[in-house]
Amino acid sequence: MPPALSLAVQYGAPAPELPRWRLRRWVRHAVDGVARARLRGGGKRGARRPGFGAAALTLRLVDAQEGQELNRAYRGRDYATNVLTFEYGVDPSGTAGGDIVLCLPVLRREAEEQQKTLLDHAAHLAVHGVLHALGYDHIEAGQAREMESLEIDILGKLGIADPYRA
């Protein structure tokens, strides 16, 4: 049985091309993908992550100003970045929590520069943010390979090409 999902979507900036149903679909696929990976053993790193029976996430879409303010306040970097994730861990009831912030102007610029559709790029970064919220990271090479592999698998199930392929 897939983990329960509570998802709040907040629009700090208009994004008519990213309706709630679309964002929910991407987040749902990411949560299910993580659950599947953990059932398979999730690799050595995945085995150390706490399990979860539910996910309570917030996805906020922001403009460049809010993206820059959040990045400066929480990461000490004075520029807007594509995605910020705040991971809260798993509470005693087994619910994993996190907040994911997508900065729309950065997503739009990167999609154009990388010659990707906005929807494919936004889906990738939403999935990326959910994985961070559920305990994945890419600081070390092994972590990066594991996380990227899971992203590729989840995006493939959504019909989206490997975002890391040159």
C-alpha positions as CSV (number, residue, x, y, z in Angstrom):
1,M,0.0,0.0,0.0
2,P,1.5,3.4,-1.0
3,P,2.3,5.9,1.8
4,A,-0.5,8.4,2.5
5,L,0.2,11.8,1.1
6,S,-0.8,15.2,2.5
7,L,0.3,17.9,0.1
8,A,-0.3,21.6,0.4
9,V,0.5,23.7,-2.7
10,Q,1.1,27.4,-2.3
11,Y,1.4,29.9,-5.1
12,G,3.6,32.8,-4.1
13,A,3.8,33.6,-7.8
14,P,1.3,32.8,-10.6
15,A,2.0,29.6,-12.5
16,P,-1.1,28.7,-14.7
17,E,1.0,26.0,-16.4
18,L,1.6,24.2,-13.1
19,P,-1.9,23.5,-11.6
20,R,-2.3,21.6,-8.4
21,W,-3.3,18.4,-10.0
22,R,-0.1,18.3,-12.1
23,L,2.1,19.1,-9.1
24,R,0.3,16.5,-7.0
25,R,0.9,13.9,-9.7
26,W,4.6,14.5,-9.7
27,V,4.9,14.5,-5.9
28,R,2.8,11.3,-5.6
29,H,5.1,9.5,-8.1
30,A,8.1,10.7,-6.1
31,V,6.7,9.5,-2.8
32,D,5.7,6.1,-4.3
33,G,9.1,5.8,-6.0
34,V,10.9,6.3,-2.6
35,A,8.6,3.7,-1.0
36,R,9.3,1.2,-3.8
37,A,13.1,1.8,-3.5
38,R,12.9,1.2,0.3
39,L,11.0,-2.0,-0.2
40,R,13.8,-3.2,-2.6
41,G,16.3,-2.4,0.1
42,G,17.2,1.0,-1.3
43,G,20.9,0.3,-1.3
44,K,23.2,0.7,1.7
45,R,22.4,4.4,2.1
46,G,18.7,3.8,1.7
47,A,18.7,1.1,4.4
48,R,19.9,3.7,6.9
49,R,17.1,6.1,6.2
50,P,14.1,5.8,8.6
51,G,11.0,4.3,7.0
52,F,7.8,6.3,6.7
53,G,4.1,5.4,6.4
54,A,2.9,8.9,5.3
55,A,4.3,12.1,3.9
56,A,3.2,15.6,4.8
57,L,4.7,18.0,2.3
58,T,4.3,21.6,1.2
59,L,5.2,22.7,-2.3
60,R,5.5,26.5,-2.7
61,L,6.1,28.2,-6.1
62,V,7.8,31.6,-5.7
63,D,9.2,34.5,-7.7
64,A,12.8,35.5,-7.8
65,Q,12.7,37.9,-4.9
66,E,11.2,35.3,-2.5
67,G,13.6,32.7,-3.8
68,Q,16.6,34.9,-3.2
69,E,15.4,35.9,0.3
70,L,14.9,32.2,1.3
71,N,18.2,31.1,-0.1
72,R,20.0,34.0,1.7
73,A,18.2,33.3,5.0
74,Y,18.6,29.6,5.1
75,R,21.7,28.8,2.9
76,G,23.6,32.0,3.2
77,R,23.6,32.4,-0.6
78,D,22.4,35.7,-2.0
79,Y,20.7,34.6,-5.2
80,A,17.5,32.7,-6.2
81,T,18.0,29.0,-6.8
82,N,15.8,26.6,-8.6
83,V,14.7,24.4,-5.6
84,L,15.1,24.6,-1.9
85,T,14.0,21.8,0.4
86,F,13.5,21.8,4.1
87,E,13.5,18.3,5.5
88,Y,11.9,17.7,8.9
89,G,12.5,14.0,9.3
90,V,10.0,11.4,10.3
91,D,7.8,12.0,13.4
92,P,6.9,9.4,15.9
93,S,3.7,8.5,14.0
94,G,5.8,7.6,10.9
95,T,5.0,10.8,8.9
96,A,7.9,12.3,6.9
97,G,7.6,16.1,6.6
98,G,9.2,18.7,4.4
99,D,8.8,21.9,2.5
100,I,9.8,22.3,-1.1
101,V,10.2,25.7,-2.8
102,L,10.4,26.0,-6.6
103,C,11.6,29.4,-8.0
104,L,9.6,29.9,-11.2
105,P,11.9,32.4,-13.0
106,V,14.9,30.2,-12.4
107,L,13.1,27.1,-13.6
108,R,12.0,29.0,-16.7
109,R,15.5,30.3,-17.5
110,E,17.1,26.9,-16.9
111,A,14.5,25.1,-19.0
112,E,15.3,27.4,-21.9
113,E,19.1,27.2,-21.4
114,Q,18.9,23.4,-21.2
115,Q,16.5,23.1,-24.1
116,K,13.9,21.3,-22.0
117,T,10.2,21.9,-21.7
118,L,9.2,23.9,-18.6
119,L,7.0,21.0,-17.5
120,D,9.8,18.4,-17.7
121,H,12.2,20.6,-15.9
122,A,9.7,21.5,-13.2
123,A,8.7,17.8,-12.8
124,H,12.4,17.0,-12.3
125,L,13.0,19.6,-9.7
126,A,9.7,18.8,-7.9
127,V,10.8,15.1,-7.7
128,H,14.3,16.2,-6.7
129,G,12.9,18.3,-3.9
130,V,10.6,15.5,-2.7
131,L,13.6,13.1,-2.5
132,H,15.5,15.6,-0.4
133,A,12.4,15.9,1.9
134,L,12.4,12.2,2.3
135,G,16.0,11.9,3.3
136,Y,18.0,11.7,0.1
137,D,21.1,13.8,-0.6
138,H,23.8,14.2,-3.2
139,I,26.8,15.5,-1.2
140,E,28.9,12.4,-1.7
141,A,29.3,10.6,-5.1
142,G,27.6,7.4,-3.9
143,Q,24.6,9.4,-2.6
144,A,24.4,11.4,-5.9
145,R,24.4,8.2,-8.0
146,E,21.7,6.7,-5.8
147,M,19.5,9.8,-5.8
148,E,20.0,10.4,-9.6
149,S,19.1,6.8,-10.3
150,L,15.9,7.1,-8.3
151,E,15.0,10.4,-10.0
152,I,15.6,8.9,-13.5
153,D,13.4,5.9,-12.6
154,I,10.5,8.1,-11.2
155,L,10.7,10.5,-14.1
156,G,10.7,7.6,-16.6
157,K,7.5,6.4,-15.1
158,L,6.1,9.9,-15.8
159,G,7.3,9.7,-19.4
160,I,10.1,12.2,-18.9
161,A,13.5,11.6,-20.3
162,D,16.6,11.3,-18.1
163,P,17.5,14.9,-17.1
164,Y,21.1,14.0,-16.6
165,R,21.7,12.7,-20.1
166,A,23.9,15.0,-22.1
